[in-house]
Amino acid sequence: DQRKSPRDNPRGGQKIDFAPHAAERFKTRTQVERVNARLKDEFGARWLRVRGPAKVTAHLMLAVLALTADQLLRLVT
C-alpha cells in the first residue's frame, strides 16, 4: 500500500498563483458555491419530493426566499 506523500507533488510543492482576473472570478465562484451548499443542506434543495418543472421551480424559489430572509435577519441582528 503505497500512499502519496505531499512531497510527491508534481509542481514540487510550489504554489501556482492565479492571474488577477482568474483570482477574482474564483473568489466569486467560491461565494456562489457557498450559497448553493446552504440551499442544499439547510433549505431542502438536495432532495425534492415534487416532479415537474413548475413545481420544482416553485420549491426552489421558496428555498431562495427563505435563504434571503435568513441572510437579512443575520444582517439585522
Secondary structure, 3 states (H helix, E strand, C coil): CCCCCHHHCCCCCCCCCCCHHHHHHHHHHHHHHHHHHHHHHHCCCCCCCCCCHHHHHHHHHHHHHHHHHHHHHHHHC
